[in-house]
Amino acid sequence: MLLKFRHIKISLPLFWKFTIAIIALVAIFGSVNVFFIRNSIYKTLRFEMERRGLVIARGIAEKSINWILYDDIASLYKLIDEVSSIDSSVAYVFILNGNNKVIAHTFENGMPQNLIDANKIGKNKSESTILIKKKNEENTLIKDIAVPILEGKAGVVRIGLNEKHIYAVINDSINTLLIMVIVFLFIGIFGALIFSYIITKPIKVISNIAENIDLNYLDNKAQNRIDYMRIFPGKIGKFFHIRDELDLLVAKFNKMLERLGKKYSELQMIQSSLVQSEKLTRSALSLRALRMK
């Protein structure tokens, strides 16, 4: 059994074609920009955060040398607490002595032991940086930076920077971009409405004249001619002295009507001549018939 499929004809106005095209273009443009913004901002902010973390860690390492040597733990706590309170992105700070023992930290619920050996500085290296996933928060990443104190002889400073503020900046940027995309989308739809009107108005006028053309008045140029300058698109072109394909289309249509009018006038004249000739022929035949009688 063969199945016959009928082609469904859908009439789609020009405005909706423009609108669909604009929505598709804006959606592609927005998606591509969101992707590039997310990646570029993330890389830039992560680099800046790492550089800032190194500066903070080196500053702590430099200031804490004497306090470690004199075993001034209170001053060490005061120092790391000040650093944590100044920078909101600092998740934690702790200091290890030369024996890899924690002597000061900013953790309120105790120092996590598994964090101590998570980041170690290799030989002949001035720092070490790794990414750590926060416990119970898989989407939260911590940039852990380790800087040695007196080349590691006096200990190590460890600082963790939370990447939450990076995602906050990225989300703000993306939200701003989406607002701009929505605004441009509405502007584009409004532009599609205007352009579709500009294009379709002369075509509708031509279609209306072609459908309702009166053969008896084809020679009347004023009745059948399209006065493009009275139509809104024509007024715009006249104001800016711009001519385009629509002007050419209207001009060609008017010339076609003029030629059609001339041909129709010639046809009427020929028809009149034929009628007159027929009348004369009938008259001649009638006279001939009378003479024969």
Secondary structure in CASP SS format (residue, H / E / C, confidence):
PFRMAT SS
TARGET T0000
AUTHOR 0000-0000-0000
METHOD secondary structure of the structure
MODEL  1
M C 1.00
L C 1.00
L C 1.00
K C 1.00
F C 1.00
R C 1.00
H C 1.00
I C 1.00
K C 1.00
I C 1.00
S C 1.00
L C 1.00
P C 1.00
L H 1.00
F H 1.00
W H 1.00
K H 1.00
F H 1.00
T H 1.00
I H 1.00
A H 1.00
I H 1.00
I H 1.00
A H 1.00
L H 1.00
V H 1.00
A H 1.00
I H 1.00
F H 1.00
G H 1.00
S H 1.00
V H 1.00
N H 1.00
V H 1.00
F H 1.00
F H 1.00
I H 1.00
R H 1.00
N H 1.00
S H 1.00
I H 1.00
Y H 1.00
K H 1.00
T H 1.00
L H 1.00
R H 1.00
F H 1.00
E H 1.00
M H 1.00
E H 1.00
R H 1.00
R H 1.00
G H 1.00
L H 1.00
V H 1.00
I H 1.00
A H 1.00
R H 1.00
G H 1.00
I H 1.00
A H 1.00
E H 1.00
K H 1.00
S C 1.00
I H 1.00
N H 1.00
W H 1.00
I H 1.00
L H 1.00
Y C 1.00
D C 1.00
D C 1.00
I H 1.00
A H 1.00
S H 1.00
L H 1.00
Y H 1.00
K H 1.00
L H 1.00
I H 1.00
D H 1.00
E H 1.00
V H 1.00
S H 1.00
S H 1.00
I H 1.00
D C 1.00
S C 1.00
S C 1.00
V E 1.00
A E 1.00
Y E 1.00
V E 1.00
F E 1.00
I E 1.00
L E 1.00
N C 1.00
G C 1.00
N C 1.00
N C 1.00
K C 1.00
V E 1.00
I E 1.00
A E 1.00
H E 1.00
T C 1.00
F C 1.00
E C 1.00
N C 1.00
G C 1.00
M C 1.00
P C 1.00
Q H 1.00
N H 1.00
L H 1.00
I C 1.00
D C 1.00
A C 1.00
N C 1.00
K C 1.00
I C 1.00
G C 1.00
K C 1.00
N C 1.00
K C 1.00
S C 1.00
E C 1.00
S E 1.00
T E 1.00
I E 1.00
L E 1.00
I E 1.00
K E 1.00
K E 1.00
K C 1.00
N C 1.00
E E 1.00
E E 1.00
N E 1.00
T E 1.00
L E 1.00
I E 1.00
K E 1.00
D E 1.00
I E 1.00
A E 1.00
V E 1.00
P E 1.00
I E 1.00
L C 1.00
E C 1.00
G C 1.00
K C 1.00
A C 1.00
G E 1.00
V E 1.00
V E 1.00
R E 1.00
I E 1.00
G E 1.00
L E 1.00
N E 1.00
E C 1.00
K H 1.00
H H 1.00
I H 1.00
Y H 1.00
A H 1.00
V H 1.00
I H 1.00
N H 1.00
D H 1.00
S H 1.00
I H 1.00
N H 1.00
T H 1.00
L H 1.00
L H 1.00
I H 1.00
M H 1.00
V H 1.00
I H 1.00
V H 1.00
F H 1.00
L H 1.00
F H 1.00
I H 1.00
G H 1.00
I H 1.00
F H 1.00
G H 1.00
A H 1.00
L H 1.00
I H 1.00
F H 1.00
S H 1.00
Y H 1.00
I H 1.00
I H 1.00
T H 1.00
K H 1.00
P H 1.00
I H 1.00
K H 1.00
V H 1.00
I H 1.00
S H 1.00
N H 1.00
I H 1.00
A H 1.00
E H 1.00
N C 1.00
I C 1.00
D C 1.00
L H 1.00
N H 1.00
Y H 1.00
L C 1.00
D C 1.00
N C 1.00
K H 1.00
A H 1.00
Q H 1.00
N H 1.00
R C 1.00
I C 1.00
D C 1.00
Y H 1.00
M H 1.00
R H 1.00
I C 1.00
F H 1.00
P H 1.00
G H 1.00
K H 1.00
I H 1.00
G H 1.00
K H 1.00
F H 1.00
F H 1.00
H C 1.00
I C 1.00
R C 1.00
D C 1.00
E H 1.00
L H 1.00
D H 1.00
L H 1.00
L H 1.00
V H 1.00
A H 1.00
K H 1.00
F H 1.00
N H 1.00
K H 1.00
M H 1.00
L H 1.00
E H 1.00
R H 1.00
L H 1.00
G H 1.00
K H 1.00
K H 1.00
Y H 1.00
S H 1.00
E H 1.00
L H 1.00
Q H 1.00
M H 1.00
I H 1.00
Q H 1.00
S H 1.00
S H 1.00
L H 1.00
V H 1.00
Q H 1.00
S H 1.00
E H 1.00
K H 1.00
L H 1.00
T H 1.00
R H 1.00
S H 1.00
A H 1.00
L H 1.00
S H 1.00
L H 1.00
R H 1.00
A H 1.00
L H 1.00
R H 1.00
M H 1.00
K C 1.00
END
